[in-house]
Amino acid sequence: MELRHLRYFLAVAEESHFGRAAERLHIVQPALSKQIKDLENELGGALFIRSSRRVMLTEAGKLLQVQAQNILAQTEHSRLMVERSLKGEMGQVRVGFAGNAVLSGLLVADMRLFHQRYPQAELTVQELEPHQQIDAILNDQLDIGYLPDFQGASHPALRCEAVGSWQRFVAMRQDNPLAAHPQLTVAMLAEEPLILYASHDADAQLASALQALNPGHPQRISRASGTLSVLAMAGAGLGVALVPEPVVQVGIPDIVYRPLNDPALCASLLRVSRKEEINGAARAWQALFRHASVAED
């Protein structure tokens, strides 16, 4: 028994006439009669009482009518669900992020736009370190990542888009002598204990630059995971922290921020996803923001 048999059967049952049912189905009447006869033979009994003027359902036919209506309705529902999933209108998108993606407003704006366009799609969001995001995307545990510039993002299976770049600021206690300056240079940090993000490649470049300024005296460098950890250490007076500009809006008692006057040490944000994506909702996310980027250009 195939779905077309059920569609043909229901057409005859609803029209109570083979001729009208054939016209509705856009097939010739002999072909329709044969399909119904094949169905009756397969089931082992008559489904219709035939007369010259009309046909009526047998008891078995009435039972099949209810079942066929349910089967075809469920089939259509399933078809629509799968179709919507493939288009990204349903399904789940798993998003990872570093804190600066939220503080900058970029992730929030992307999530809002996606939700407005695909309100039935489910979004799950998780804060993760950059290397954790890369591993999770490669292992199909995450679909999209928002992370600082990171060497691991250059994997050939990944698509990377630069979505933001900001000036660096120095976060320190307000009683630090450097707080008296309206802006700072790299050279002014040469004697300061540094607090850096554990997995930001740009921070490693900064550490190298500072070491080159003062080669005879290794600089004390502490590393922390996440913006709040970095700021906590700075607030405790363990050193000065290098943070992207969006972090400046985070108000913590006794901490002040000063801009670092070095454009080469900017902080970048990447949006990372798989090149070969099978998740329809994740593909919709990629397409939405790829088109948005083109429109902005």
N, C-alpha and C positions, 0 to 999 in steps of 0.2 A: 504494500500500500504506500503510495506516495502522496505528497501534499496536494498535487494537482488533482488526484482522485477525490480528495476531500473538498476541494474548491468546486469541482464539477458537480459533486453530489449535492453540496449546499445550494448551488445555483438552481438545480432542478427542484430541490425541496422548497425553496423560497418562491420560485415561479410557478410551481405545480404544473409545469408544461415543458416538454423537451425542446420544442421549437423556440419559445421565448428565452429559455435558458441558453440555447446555442447562440442566439443573437447577442445576448448579454456577454457571453464568453468570447464572441468573435470566432467561433468555429462552426463547422457544418454539423447538422443534426446527426447524421449517421456516425460521425466520429464521436460525438458526445454519447450517443446510445451505446456504442461499443465500450467506451471507458467505464460507464456505469455498469454494464454487464460484466466486464472484467472485475470490477470491484465486488459485485455480488458473488461472482464465482469464487473469488479469493476468500470472502467471508463465509461462504457456504449457505447463502439463502437470499431471498428477495428483500430488497429495501423499499421497493415501491409497488403499489397496486396500480397497474396501468389500465387506462380506458382510452377511448378514441378522443375524448374531450379534455381529460386532465389526468394527472397522476397524483396519488396520495401515498403518504408514508405508511409503511407497515410499523408494527411495534418495534421491531429491530431498527427500522429506519429512524424512528423518533429518538431512540437511544443514541444512534450514531450521530444524529443531528446535533444533539447537545454536546457530545464529545468532540465532534469536528469543529464546532464553533469555539470551544475552549482551546483546542489544539492550535487552530489558526490564529486565534487572538494572542496566545502565548508566543507563537512563532514570530508574529509581527512585532510584539513587544521586545523579544530577544533581538530581532534584527535591528530595531531602532536603538536599543541599548548599545549593541556592538558598534553600530555606525557612529553613534555619538561619541563613544569611547575612542574610536579611531580618529575622529576629528578633533579630539581633545576636549569635547564638551562635557565629558564625564571622566571618571578615573581619578588618580591621585598623582600629585607632584610633590616630591620630597626635596625640600630646600635646606641646604646648609649655609651657614654664614659666620663670618667673623664680626665682632661687635661693631666695628666701624661702618659696616654696611648698613646697620640700623641707624646709628648716630648721624650718618650723612643724609638719611632720608631716601637713599636709592632703593634699598630693598623694600621698604614700606610702599614706595610709589609703584614699584613693579608688581608687588603682591596685590595692591588695590586695583591696578589696571587689569591684571589677569582675572581677578575675581569678578570685576564688572563685565568682562568679556565672556567668561566661562563660569557663571555662578554655580553650576552643578559640580564642578571639579573640586576635589578635596585637596587642601594645602596642609602639609605638615612641615614645621620649621624647627630647626635644631642648631644651636650654637656649637661649632666645632673648630678645632685648630686647622690651619690650612692643610697640613699633611693628612689629617683625618678625613677632611672633605675629599681630597684627591683619591685616597684609598677607597672611600665609600662610593664615589662615582664610578671608579673603575670596576668595583665589585657589585654594581647594581644595587647598592644599599641607599643611594642618594641619586637624585636626578640633576639638580642644579646646585652649584656652589658659588658663593660670593666670598672672595678671599683676597688678601693682599698679594702683591706680586711675589711669586713663589716659583722656584725652579722646577719643582715637581709638576707644575701645571703645563709644562712643555711636552707632555707625553703625546705620542702620535695619535692615540685614540681619542684625544680630548680636543674640544673646540674652546678657545679662550678669547674673550672680548674685554678690552680695557673699557671700563664704564665710569671711572672717576680717578682724579689725581688731585692731591692737596698738598699745601705747604706743611712742613713739619713745625711743630711747636715744642718748646721745652716746658715740662711740668715740674714744678719744684715747690718746696715750702716757701711761704712768703717771707721768712726771715733769712733766706739764702741771699748773700750779697749780689748774686746775678739778677735778682728780682728788681734791682734798682735800675736796670737797663731796659729801655723800651723794646729793643730787639737784640738778638745774640748771633754770634758767628760760631762756626765750628771751632776756631782757635780758642775762643773763650771757654770752651768745655773741656779743654785738654787736661785740666787738673781735677775735674769733677768725677766722682764715681758715677757711672752710667747705669741706667735701668733700661733695658731694651726688650722688645717682644722676642719671645723664644724662637719664632720661626719666620720672621720677616727678613727676606733677603736684603732689603734696603738697609736694615739695621746693621747687618753684617758689614755692608760697605761703609757705613758710617764709623763703625768700630775700627775698621782698617785705616780710614782717613785720620782718625784721631791718634791712632798709634803712630802713624807716620809723622805727625806733628811733634810727638814727644817720644822718640824711640828709646831713650834711655830709661824711661820710667813707665813700665807697663801699667795701663789704666785698669782700675778695678771695674769690672763689668758684671752686673747681675742681670739675669733673664727671667721673665715671668710670662705666664700664659694668660692672655686676655687683658683687656683694657683696665678693668677694675683692679686686677692684681698689680699691674704696672703702677697705677695711681696710688694704691695703698702703700706700696714701697716708697714712692716719692713723698707721700704725706708723712710717712714715718721718719723721713730724713735720711734714708739709706742711699740717696743719690738723686740725680736729676733724670727724668724720664723723657724720651723722645716719642711724641705722639702725633698722629695726623690731626689736621685742623678741626675735623668734626668733633673731636674729643673735648675741645675747649668749652663746649656747652655743658659739660658735666661739672657741676659745682660740688666740690668737696672742701670742707673746712680746712683752712691753712694752706691750700694749694693755689698757686697762681700760674699763669701761662704766659710765655713770651715767644714771639715768632723767631724761628731760626732762619737767618738770612742766607740760604744756600739753595737755589732752585734745583740743583742736581740731586738733592736729597729729598725729593718729593715722595709722598706716599701714594701708591696706586692701588686701585681696586679692580679685580678681575671677576668676570662672570664666566663660569666654567661649566661645560656640559659634555655629554658624549657625542661624537660625530655620528655614530651609527645608533640611532635611538629608535626603539620599538614601542615605547610607551607613548600612546597617542596624546595624552595630556602634556607630557614633557615636550613632545614635538610641537604642540601648540604654543607652549611657553617660549621655546626657541624661535619659532616663526614670528610670534607677536613682537618680541623685542628686537629681532633682526630687522623686521619691517619698520619698527619705530626708530631704530638707529639710522636706517636709510632715509626716512622722512626728515629726521633732524639734520642730516648732512645736506 
